[in-house]
Amino acid sequence: MSKYVFITGGVTSSLGKGIIAASLAKLLQSRGFRVTIQKFDPYINVDPGTLNPYEHGECYVTNDGAETDLDLGHYERFLNTPMSQANNVTTGRIYQTVINKERAGDYLGKTVQVIPHITDEIKRRMRLQGDKGYDIIITEIGGTVGDIESLPYLESIRQLRQELSDHDTVFLHLTLIPYLSAAKELKTKPTQHSVKELLTTGIQPDVLVCRTEHPINKEIRQKLALFCNVERNSVIEAIDAESIYDVPLLMLKEGLDKIVLAKLHLKSKHEPELELWRNFLAKLKHPLHEVNIGLIGKYHELRDAYKSIYEAFVHAGAVNECHINIEAIHSESLENLDAIPERLQHLHGILIAPGFGERGIEGKYKAIEYARTQGVPFFGICLGLQSAIVEFARHVLHIRDAASTEVNPKTKNPVVDMMPEQKGITAKGGTMRLGSFACKIKKDSKVFKIYGNDLIHERHRHRWEFNNKYLEEFESHGFKSVGVNPSTKLVEIMELKSHPWFVGVQFHPELQSTVENPHPLFVSFIQAAIRFKMKEQ
């Protein structure tokens, strides 16, 4: 029977519940347990697919086509295990299910209420993973204790503790210990109030994980234990780390995994096996090379909008023992700039980020033209590939009005067009081409050597595609389609034969990069950037 760990947050948002959940899961996994993580989000959207990246960061896509919270990316990157639709549930999905049941008459005329109908559906979703043979299921409750939206979830986990057998649940509360510089001391009162708020819902935390900028001394731990009614050794310090990948080892040092196992009455199957993780960190922190990569997009105000790309660069950098300076460049800032070479000449690689809409698109074309003509390694992802197609059509094929119909619906030369099956769709949520699809790679291509395989599977999230009517003209000028979907013939990968490293992909490779398996395209891109820098010198 599965055991459950429930993680709540207090005092403030963005404390890192997802990182703590992923770190604990990694430690338990390293001790031989089968572990999974699930995220319950309190917002009423059915999924984050229709949210602006400024609202909630990137939308993370799973193999089965679920548009999910970005924390699922952390779960995959740490555990090296794919997540699915079942790993992310929102209030919108809960209410949608309950209302559909009510319309179908499943409740036999009863008044549908938050308790028991909504809470029962939440509990049912929380226990779904228990049928898959996991030893431990970690459940992250989104939001902050005290939020109205979170109350049904807190009530649900309170009920679950009563319904499950003894020692089958652990409540872990992540909180903040702020430092007052004027007084030069850490303050515990916000945490005390947060726990008091949690107690009003009937939940007594078993473990306190305390985010802090400064070490927590023995006296503070004792004070927190006394006033929050937890055991002294269950007060865990989570000090600010240099990298999120340091957190599992910091939690190991604090003994978080041992404390949780003891409370669940489980014995470790073996000592933690973290050699690969330690080797990754050693390479990450002691690089032999350094390169500058321009990440050109339009959502840079919120770094989380490109979270998986940043993390994929971390993984690729460690493999290559290379420190990567990522320069976030607004594509709009390039649109009216004539001195593009001067602006970009310090870069050793350029990545055009995915996105939607026409804002900043001309700036992307300018950056691509610079990379193409100057031999700078270029990597285009989704809209990045589509932008490279338009730029090539305009400046090499001399089709001056070439465009994507997303940007110019009336263009006479739609080198990028909406997929036929998308044209009749009006609903926005969950209707794009989503999830993992096959791609057949040509063996005479650079990409085949990178993957070492001629059949791959990658994750997608898009409506527009390369217009195959123009394929012959593109290929005759050296911009080759080297990867296609075997059933639809959709172009998935293009590379410029005359360029040292110029690759565009329709899919999102960043979503499959993990600590233990860095994505080969990112690894190769950084290798190309290192070679380009050495050639410059």
Backbone torsions as a table, in degrees:
resi	resn	phi	psi	omega
1	MET	NA	136.9	-177.4
2	SER	-70.3	148.0	171.7
3	LYS	-103.5	155.7	-173.3
4	TYR	-125.9	134.8	171.5
5	VAL	-118.0	123.7	179.9
6	PHE	-108.9	127.2	-177.4
7	ILE	-112.3	121.7	176.3
8	THR	-116.0	164.5	-179.8
9	GLY	-127.5	148.3	179.9
10	GLY	-138.0	169.4	177.4
11	VAL	76.4	-57.1	-178.7
12	THR	-152.5	162.2	176.6
13	SER	-82.5	174.6	175.8
14	SER	61.1	32.5	176.4
15	LEU	-81.8	-18.0	178.7
16	GLY	104.7	39.4	177.3
17	LYS	-59.5	-38.4	-178.8
18	GLY	-63.3	-38.6	179.2
19	ILE	-70.5	-40.8	177.4
20	ILE	-63.9	-43.5	178.2
21	ALA	-60.4	-46.3	-178.9
22	ALA	-66.6	-37.3	-179.4
23	SER	-67.6	-45.3	177.2
24	LEU	-62.1	-43.1	179.1
25	ALA	-61.1	-40.4	179.4
26	LYS	-62.8	-42.8	179.7
27	LEU	-64.7	-43.0	179.0
28	LEU	-66.6	-39.3	176.2
29	GLN	-61.9	-40.9	-178.5
30	SER	-67.5	-16.2	176.9
31	ARG	-94.5	4.4	173.3
32	GLY	101.8	6.1	180.0
33	PHE	-90.3	148.4	172.1
34	ARG	-85.3	118.7	-172.6
35	VAL	-129.5	144.1	168.1
36	THR	-137.2	165.5	-179.0
37	ILE	-129.7	142.6	175.3
38	GLN	-133.3	149.9	-176.8
39	LYS	-119.7	127.7	175.3
40	PHE	-111.0	113.3	-175.7
41	ASP	-101.0	134.1	-174.9
42	PRO	-81.9	-2.3	-178.6
43	TYR	-78.4	158.9	-170.6
44	ILE	-87.3	-9.4	171.4
45	ASN	-56.4	142.1	177.7
46	VAL	-65.4	-36.2	172.6
47	ASP	-156.0	170.2	-178.2
48	PRO	-79.7	7.8	-174.3
49	GLY	-61.2	-30.1	-178.7
50	THR	-98.3	3.2	-178.4
51	LEU	-80.7	138.5	171.7
52	ASN	-62.7	139.5	178.9
53	PRO	-55.2	-27.5	177.4
54	TYR	-67.9	-22.6	-177.4
55	GLU	-76.5	-45.1	-167.1
56	HIS	-143.1	15.8	-176.9
57	GLY	78.1	-164.6	-176.6
58	GLU	-68.2	155.9	171.3
59	CYS	-95.4	116.7	-176.7
60	TYR	-90.4	131.8	-176.6
61	VAL	-110.0	132.3	179.8
62	THR	-94.5	172.0	-179.6
63	ASN	-58.5	-35.7	-177.1
64	ASP	-86.1	11.0	172.4
65	GLY	87.5	13.3	178.1
66	ALA	-79.6	134.4	172.1
67	GLU	-92.2	116.3	-167.1
68	THR	-130.8	176.3	176.8
69	ASP	-67.1	149.8	-177.8
70	LEU	-64.8	-20.0	177.9
71	ASP	-61.2	-26.7	177.9
72	LEU	-64.5	-26.5	173.5
73	GLY	-63.8	-42.7	176.1
74	HIS	-60.8	-42.9	-178.9
75	TYR	-58.9	-45.6	-178.7
76	GLU	-68.1	-41.9	-177.0
77	ARG	-65.4	-33.6	-179.7
78	PHE	-82.3	-43.9	-174.2
79	LEU	-88.0	-16.0	-176.8
80	ASN	58.7	35.3	-178.2
81	THR	-132.6	131.0	-178.7
82	PRO	-65.0	140.7	172.6
83	MET	-95.6	176.1	-178.2
84	SER	-146.3	-178.3	177.2
85	GLN	-52.7	-37.5	-175.9
86	ALA	-67.8	-16.3	-177.1
87	ASN	-85.0	-5.1	179.4
88	ASN	-139.8	119.5	-178.6
89	VAL	-128.2	138.6	177.9
90	THR	-115.3	163.3	174.9
91	THR	-58.1	-38.3	178.7
92	GLY	-58.0	-43.2	-179.9
93	ARG	-68.4	-38.2	178.4
94	ILE	-61.2	-51.7	-178.3
95	TYR	-64.9	-37.1	178.7
96	GLN	-60.2	-43.1	179.4
97	THR	-65.0	-45.9	-178.3
98	VAL	-64.7	-42.8	-179.7
99	ILE	-66.0	-38.9	177.2
100	ASN	-62.4	-38.2	177.4
101	LYS	-66.5	-39.8	179.5
102	GLU	-63.7	-42.4	179.6
103	ARG	-64.8	-30.4	-179.6
104	ALA	-83.0	-5.4	179.5
105	GLY	82.2	17.6	-176.8
106	ASP	-67.1	-21.5	-176.8
107	TYR	-95.1	9.7	171.4
108	LEU	53.9	40.7	174.4
109	GLY	82.7	1.0	-179.7
110	LYS	-72.5	156.0	173.9
111	THR	-70.9	123.4	-178.3
112	VAL	-83.5	125.0	-174.5
113	GLN	-132.3	165.8	177.6
114	VAL	-59.3	-45.3	173.3
115	ILE	-115.4	118.1	17.0
116	PRO	-104.1	-6.7	-165.3
117	HIS	-70.6	-47.0	179.2
118	ILE	-68.0	-45.9	-179.0
119	THR	-65.4	-34.6	176.9
120	ASP	-64.9	-39.1	178.7
121	GLU	-67.9	-38.0	176.5
122	ILE	-61.9	-46.5	-179.5
123	LYS	-63.4	-39.2	178.1
124	ARG	-60.8	-43.7	178.9
125	ARG	-65.3	-40.1	-178.8
126	MET	-63.2	-29.3	-175.0
127	ARG	-97.2	-2.0	-179.2
128	LEU	-58.3	-40.1	-177.7
129	GLN	-68.5	-18.7	-179.9
130	GLY	-65.0	-18.6	179.3
131	ASP	-83.9	-1.1	-174.2
132	LYS	-103.7	11.3	173.4
133	GLY	83.7	16.3	177.7
134	TYR	-76.5	141.9	175.7
135	ASP	-74.7	-42.6	-175.6
136	ILE	-135.3	132.2	176.6
137	ILE	-116.4	119.6	178.8
138	ILE	-98.1	126.2	-178.0
139	THR	-117.7	119.0	177.7
140	GLU	-95.2	125.0	177.2
141	ILE	-95.2	117.0	-177.8
142	GLY	-68.8	164.0	179.4
143	GLY	82.0	-167.9	-175.5
144	THR	-126.2	140.3	177.6
145	VAL	-55.0	130.7	-175.3
146	GLY	109.9	-20.2	175.5
147	ASP	-70.0	135.5	177.6
148	ILE	-59.0	-39.6	-175.4
149	GLU	-61.9	-27.0	-174.4
150	SER	-85.3	-12.7	-172.6
151	LEU	-56.4	-44.1	179.3
152	PRO	-61.7	-32.4	179.4
153	TYR	-71.4	-41.6	178.4
154	LEU	-64.0	-41.3	177.2
155	GLU	-63.3	-36.9	-179.1
156	SER	-66.3	-44.1	-179.5
157	ILE	-72.7	-27.4	173.7
158	ARG	-63.2	-43.8	179.5
159	GLN	-66.6	-38.8	-178.9
160	LEU	-62.0	-38.1	178.1
161	ARG	-60.9	-37.4	178.6
162	GLN	-70.7	-34.7	-174.9
163	GLU	-80.2	-29.2	-178.1
164	LEU	-83.9	164.7	179.5
165	SER	-69.4	164.5	178.1
166	ASP	-57.4	145.3	175.8
167	HIS	64.7	22.1	177.6
168	ASP	-99.6	-5.8	-178.3
169	THR	-134.6	149.1	171.3
170	VAL	-133.8	132.4	174.4
171	PHE	-102.1	117.4	179.4
172	LEU	-111.9	126.8	-177.6
173	HIS	-114.8	120.3	178.0
174	LEU	-94.6	126.8	-175.2
175	THR	-138.6	179.0	-175.9
176	LEU	-119.1	134.2	171.8
177	ILE	-110.0	94.2	-175.8
178	PRO	-72.3	152.1	177.8
179	TYR	-109.0	123.0	176.4
180	LEU	-93.8	108.7	-175.1
181	SER	-65.2	-33.3	-179.9
182	ALA	-64.9	-40.8	179.8
183	ALA	-89.2	-12.2	-178.2
184	LYS	55.0	47.6	177.6
185	GLU	-152.1	154.2	174.6
186	LEU	-83.4	142.4	-176.4
187	LYS	-115.0	129.7	-177.5
188	THR	-96.4	-11.1	-172.8
189	LYS	-58.8	-42.6	178.0
190	PRO	-57.4	-37.9	178.5
191	THR	-68.1	-40.7	177.4
192	GLN	-59.0	-43.8	179.5
193	HIS	-67.1	-36.9	179.4
194	SER	-64.0	-43.3	178.6
195	VAL	-67.0	-38.0	177.2
196	LYS	-60.9	-41.1	177.5
197	GLU	-62.7	-40.3	179.2
198	LEU	-65.8	-38.0	179.3
199	LEU	-63.3	-30.6	179.4
200	THR	-65.5	-19.7	176.6
201	THR	-91.2	-0.6	-180.0
202	GLY	90.8	13.6	-177.6
203	ILE	-112.8	122.8	172.9
204	GLN	-103.7	114.8	-179.8
205	PRO	-64.6	144.2	176.5
206	ASP	-91.3	-29.7	-177.1
207	VAL	-135.7	135.9	172.8
208	LEU	-108.6	124.1	173.1
209	VAL	-109.4	118.8	-168.8
210	CYS	-109.4	108.7	173.6
211	ARG	-70.3	134.8	-176.0
212	THR	-156.5	152.2	175.9
213	GLU	-88.9	-18.3	-177.3
214	HIS	-130.6	151.2	-179.0
215	PRO	-57.0	144.6	177.6
216	ILE	-94.3	122.5	-178.1
217	ASN	-83.3	177.8	-176.4
218	LYS	-61.5	-39.5	-177.7
219	GLU	-64.5	-41.6	179.8
220	ILE	-65.9	-40.6	178.6
221	ARG	-62.4	-42.6	179.2
222	GLN	-64.9	-39.9	179.6
223	LYS	-64.0	-45.4	178.6
224	LEU	-63.2	-41.9	178.5
225	ALA	-60.8	-43.6	-177.9
226	LEU	-65.8	-50.9	-173.5
227	PHE	-81.1	-19.6	-179.8
228	CYS	-105.6	0.7	173.7
229	ASN	61.4	43.2	173.9
230	VAL	-122.4	160.7	178.6
231	GLU	-67.1	147.9	-177.1
232	ARG	-56.0	-42.1	-177.5
233	ASN	-79.3	-1.4	178.7
234	SER	-98.5	9.7	172.0
235	VAL	-97.0	110.4	-170.5
236	ILE	-107.7	132.2	175.6
237	GLU	-86.0	127.9	174.8
238	ALA	-121.3	79.9	-176.4
239	ILE	-75.6	150.0	179.5
240	ASP	-53.7	132.4	-175.5
241	ALA	-110.1	156.1	177.2
242	GLU	-63.9	-35.5	-178.6
243	SER	-143.3	149.7	176.1
244	ILE	-61.9	-22.5	-177.8
245	TYR	-79.5	-7.2	171.8
246	ASP	-79.7	-21.7	-170.1
247	VAL	-61.8	-42.4	177.5
248	PRO	-56.3	-41.0	-179.5
249	LEU	-71.3	-34.1	175.5
250	LEU	-66.0	-40.0	177.9
251	MET	-69.8	-32.4	174.8
252	LEU	-63.3	-43.8	178.5
253	LYS	-61.7	-37.1	178.4
254	GLU	-77.2	-12.0	178.6
255	GLY	78.2	24.1	-177.2
256	LEU	-59.9	-43.0	-178.4
257	ASP	-63.7	-40.9	179.7
258	LYS	-65.1	-40.4	-180.0
259	ILE	-63.1	-45.6	180.0
260	VAL	-63.7	-44.2	179.6
261	LEU	-62.1	-39.9	179.3
262	ALA	-63.0	-41.6	-179.1
263	LYS	-71.5	-24.6	176.8
264	LEU	-90.5	-0.4	-177.6
265	HIS	57.1	46.3	176.5
266	LEU	-118.1	144.0	176.4
267	LYS	-104.1	137.5	-179.9
268	SER	-61.8	137.4	-179.4
269	LYS	-75.0	-28.0	174.6
270	HIS	-167.8	173.0	178.2
271	GLU	-67.3	154.0	-177.8
272	PRO	-57.2	132.5	176.8
273	GLU	-104.7	95.7	-173.4
274	LEU	-126.7	25.4	-176.9
275	GLU	-63.0	-44.2	179.0
276	LEU	-61.4	-39.4	-179.9
277	TRP	-65.3	-44.1	-180.0
278	ARG	-65.5	-39.1	178.2
279	ASN	-64.0	-40.1	176.9
280	PHE	-59.4	-47.5	-179.6
281	LEU	-64.3	-37.7	180.0
282	ALA	-62.6	-43.4	178.5
283	LYS	-69.3	-37.0	-179.7
284	LEU	-62.8	-37.7	-173.4
285	LYS	-93.5	-9.1	-179.8
286	HIS	-131.4	66.1	-176.1
287	PRO	-73.2	154.4	176.4
288	LEU	-103.0	-17.3	-177.4
289	HIS	-129.0	169.5	176.2
290	GLU	-151.0	131.1	178.7
291	VAL	-134.9	158.9	176.6
292	ASN	-108.4	122.9	179.9
293	ILE	-117.5	128.8	175.6
294	GLY	-89.8	117.5	175.4
295	LEU	-99.0	104.7	-171.9
296	ILE	-102.1	115.1	-177.7
297	GLY	-154.6	-161.8	-177.2
298	LYS	-136.7	9.0	179.4
299	TYR	-117.8	32.1	-170.4
300	HIS	-70.6	-14.3	178.9
301	GLU	-60.9	-27.8	177.1
302	LEU	-119.7	107.0	-176.0
303	ARG	-57.5	-32.4	-178.3
304	ASP	-65.5	-14.0	178.0
305	ALA	-62.5	-26.4	178.3
306	TYR	-121.0	34.7	-171.8
307	LYS	-55.1	-48.9	-175.7
308	SER	-66.4	-31.4	177.2
309	ILE	-67.2	-45.9	177.5
310	TYR	-57.4	-44.8	-177.4
311	GLU	-70.4	-35.2	176.7
312	ALA	-62.5	-35.5	175.5
313	PHE	-67.0	-36.5	176.5
314	VAL	-60.9	-46.5	-178.8
315	HIS	-63.7	-45.7	-178.6
316	ALA	-67.1	-35.7	178.2
317	GLY	-63.7	-42.7	-179.4
318	ALA	-63.7	-43.7	179.4
319	VAL	-58.5	-40.8	-177.9
320	ASN	-89.9	5.2	-176.3
321	GLU	49.0	50.5	-173.5
322	CYS	-131.2	130.5	173.0
323	HIS	-84.6	126.1	-176.0
324	ILE	-107.3	116.4	172.8
325	ASN	-88.0	106.9	-179.9
326	ILE	-92.1	118.5	177.2
327	GLU	-100.9	114.1	179.3
328	ALA	-78.7	113.6	-176.2
329	ILE	-116.3	121.8	176.0
330	HIS	-70.5	124.2	-179.5
331	SER	-63.2	-29.3	177.9
332	GLU	-63.1	-31.6	-178.9
333	SER	-68.0	-16.2	-178.7
334	LEU	-94.0	-13.5	-170.3
335	GLU	-63.2	-42.3	-178.3
336	ASN	-104.9	19.9	-177.9
337	LEU	-100.1	123.2	178.5
338	ASP	-85.3	-30.7	-175.3
339	ALA	-87.2	57.4	-179.2
340	ILE	-62.7	-45.2	178.9
341	PRO	-57.1	-42.6	179.6
342	GLU	-65.4	-34.9	-178.3
343	ARG	-73.0	-32.1	-172.1
344	LEU	-112.5	-0.2	-170.3
345	GLN	-67.5	-18.4	179.9
346	HIS	-84.4	-4.6	-176.9
347	LEU	-84.9	145.6	177.5
348	HIS	-107.7	0.4	177.1
349	GLY	-171.0	149.7	-179.1
350	ILE	-130.0	127.7	174.9
351	LEU	-116.9	125.8	174.7
352	ILE	-94.9	119.2	-172.0
353	ALA	-77.8	158.5	174.4
354	PRO	-71.3	168.5	179.7
355	GLY	165.4	-170.1	-178.8
356	PHE	-137.8	153.7	172.0
357	GLY	87.5	172.7	-173.1
358	GLU	-91.2	-14.9	-176.8
359	ARG	-58.1	124.9	176.9
360	GLY	79.8	4.7	-172.6
361	ILE	-67.9	-36.0	-178.9
362	GLU	-66.6	-31.9	176.2
363	GLY	-66.2	-34.6	177.0
364	LYS	-66.8	-40.9	178.4
365	TYR	-59.9	-41.2	-179.3
366	LYS	-63.8	-42.7	179.9
367	ALA	-65.6	-38.1	179.5
368	ILE	-66.9	-43.3	178.3
369	GLU	-59.4	-41.4	178.5
370	TYR	-62.1	-47.8	-178.7
371	ALA	-62.7	-40.7	-177.9
372	ARG	-67.1	-43.3	-175.3
373	THR	-81.9	-23.0	-176.9
374	GLN	-102.0	1.4	177.9
375	GLY	73.5	18.8	179.1
376	VAL	-78.1	132.5	177.5
377	PRO	-51.6	130.7	-175.6
378	PHE	-127.8	136.2	179.3
379	PHE	-133.6	117.6	178.8
380	GLY	-113.3	128.6	-177.9
381	ILE	-115.8	121.4	176.8
382	CYS	57.6	-104.1	176.2
383	LEU	-59.4	-25.5	177.0
384	GLY	-64.3	-41.4	174.9
385	LEU	-65.9	-46.2	-178.0
386	GLN	-61.1	-37.3	177.4
387	SER	-67.1	-38.0	178.0
388	ALA	-65.4	-35.6	177.7
389	ILE	-63.7	-46.4	180.0
390	VAL	-64.2	-45.0	-179.1
391	GLU	-60.6	-43.2	-179.5
392	PHE	-65.0	-41.8	-180.0
393	ALA	-61.8	-40.7	-176.9
394	ARG	-73.8	-44.0	-169.0
395	HIS	-100.8	-17.4	177.5
396	VAL	-109.0	-45.6	179.6
397	LEU	-85.8	-9.4	177.3
398	HIS	60.6	35.5	172.1
399	ILE	-94.1	89.1	-167.3
400	ARG	-61.1	-32.7	-177.4
401	ASP	-98.7	15.5	178.3
402	ALA	-59.2	139.2	-177.6
403	ALA	-162.4	169.2	168.3
404	SER	-92.0	141.8	178.8
405	THR	-69.2	-13.2	172.8
406	GLU	-67.2	-36.5	-178.4
407	VAL	-89.7	-42.2	-178.9
408	ASN	-133.9	90.5	-176.7
409	PRO	-60.6	-19.8	-175.3
410	LYS	-100.6	6.5	-177.5
411	THR	-59.6	144.4	178.0
412	LYS	-85.6	-10.5	178.9
413	ASN	-129.0	77.3	-178.2
414	PRO	-80.1	79.6	-179.5
415	VAL	-66.2	-22.4	171.4
416	VAL	-123.7	124.7	-175.1
417	ASP	-135.3	159.3	177.9
418	MET	-67.0	139.7	177.2
419	MET	-59.4	140.8	-176.6
420	PRO	-53.6	-41.0	-177.4
421	GLU	-71.2	-11.3	179.4
422	GLN	-92.0	-17.1	-169.0
423	LYS	-68.5	-26.0	-179.6
424	GLY	-94.5	2.2	-176.1
425	ILE	-87.3	132.6	178.0
426	THR	-111.4	-31.9	179.0
427	ALA	-69.9	142.3	-175.7
428	LYS	-92.2	-38.0	-171.9
429	GLY	-74.2	123.7	173.4
430	GLY	65.6	25.1	-174.9
431	THR	-112.7	-1.6	177.6
432	MET	-75.0	174.7	170.8
433	ARG	-74.2	109.1	-169.6
434	LEU	-125.2	143.3	172.5
435	GLY	100.0	-167.9	-174.0
436	SER	-86.5	131.7	177.6
437	PHE	-133.6	153.8	-179.8
438	ALA	-76.5	152.5	175.5
439	CYS	-141.3	125.6	178.2
440	LYS	-95.6	124.4	-174.7
441	ILE	-105.2	136.8	177.3
442	LYS	-72.2	136.0	-172.7
443	LYS	-74.3	-14.6	179.3
444	ASP	-93.8	17.4	-176.6
445	SER	-102.7	160.2	174.5
446	LYS	-64.3	-37.4	-177.1
447	VAL	-66.4	-33.4	176.7
448	PHE	-60.9	-42.3	178.5
449	LYS	-65.8	-33.0	-179.5
450	ILE	-68.8	-46.4	-178.9
451	TYR	-78.7	-31.9	-174.6
452	GLY	70.1	24.1	-176.9
453	ASN	-157.3	149.8	180.0
454	ASP	-102.6	-0.2	175.0
455	LEU	-134.7	117.0	-178.4
456	ILE	-126.1	168.2	174.6
457	HIS	-131.2	125.7	-178.2
458	GLU	-133.2	161.4	-175.3
459	ARG	-94.8	142.1	-174.7
460	HIS	-123.4	156.2	172.1
461	ARG	-160.1	87.3	-175.7
462	HIS	-163.4	166.4	174.7
463	ARG	-119.0	-25.7	-174.9
464	TRP	-101.0	155.8	-178.4
465	GLU	-146.4	166.7	173.1
466	PHE	-65.0	135.0	179.8
467	ASN	-83.3	108.6	-174.8
468	ASN	-63.5	-12.8	176.5
469	LYS	-62.3	-23.7	-177.4
470	TYR	-100.8	2.3	-170.9
471	LEU	-60.1	-45.2	-177.3
472	GLU	-60.8	-41.4	-179.5
473	GLU	-66.7	-41.0	178.0
474	PHE	-62.6	-46.8	-175.2
475	GLU	-69.2	-31.8	179.3
476	SER	-67.9	-18.3	177.5
477	HIS	-105.8	12.4	170.5
478	GLY	96.6	-3.7	176.8
479	PHE	-95.5	98.5	-166.4
480	LYS	-97.6	143.1	167.9
481	SER	-83.9	113.5	-175.4
482	VAL	-114.5	-2.2	177.1
483	GLY	-146.2	126.2	-179.0
484	VAL	-133.9	153.9	172.0
485	ASN	-71.5	124.8	-173.5
486	PRO	-64.5	-23.9	-177.7
487	SER	-96.4	-38.4	-176.4
488	THR	-99.7	-13.0	-175.7
489	LYS	64.6	15.2	174.7
490	LEU	-62.4	130.6	178.0
491	VAL	-70.2	124.2	-178.1
492	GLU	-107.1	-32.6	-176.5
493	ILE	-139.0	135.2	172.5
494	MET	-129.9	144.6	176.4
495	GLU	-139.2	147.9	-178.7
496	LEU	-93.8	113.7	-171.4
497	LYS	-64.1	-31.9	-175.0
498	SER	-85.3	2.8	-173.8
499	HIS	-111.5	144.9	179.1
500	PRO	-58.0	-40.7	178.8
501	TRP	-159.9	96.6	-178.7
502	PHE	-137.7	98.4	-172.5
503	VAL	-129.6	132.4	173.2
504	GLY	-124.0	139.3	-178.9
505	VAL	-128.7	143.6	179.0
506	GLN	-80.9	-20.7	-178.1
507	PHE	-92.3	-173.9	-177.5
508	HIS	-118.1	86.1	-177.4
509	PRO	-64.5	-26.4	-178.0
510	GLU	-60.6	-23.2	-176.1
511	LEU	-75.4	-13.4	-178.5
512	GLN	-112.2	7.8	178.8
513	SER	-84.1	130.8	178.1
514	THR	-130.6	171.0	178.5
515	VAL	-58.7	-45.2	-175.4
516	GLU	-82.4	-22.0	179.4
517	ASN	-134.8	75.3	177.1
518	PRO	-58.2	144.3	-176.9
519	HIS	-69.0	131.5	-175.4
520	PRO	-60.4	-32.3	179.1
521	LEU	-66.5	-41.4	177.5
522	PHE	-67.2	-40.1	178.6
523	VAL	-60.6	-46.9	-178.9
524	SER	-67.4	-38.5	178.5
525	PHE	-59.4	-43.8	179.1
526	ILE	-68.4	-37.7	175.2
527	GLN	-59.4	-41.5	178.7
528	ALA	-64.9	-38.6	178.8
529	ALA	-65.0	-38.6	177.8
530	ILE	-64.3	-44.7	178.7
531	ARG	-62.3	-41.0	-179.5
532	PHE	-62.6	-41.4	179.6
533	LYS	-65.4	-43.6	-179.4
534	MET	-64.2	-36.2	178.4
535	LYS	-65.8	-38.2	177.8
536	GLU	-61.5	-37.9	-176.0
537	GLN	-76.3	NA	NA
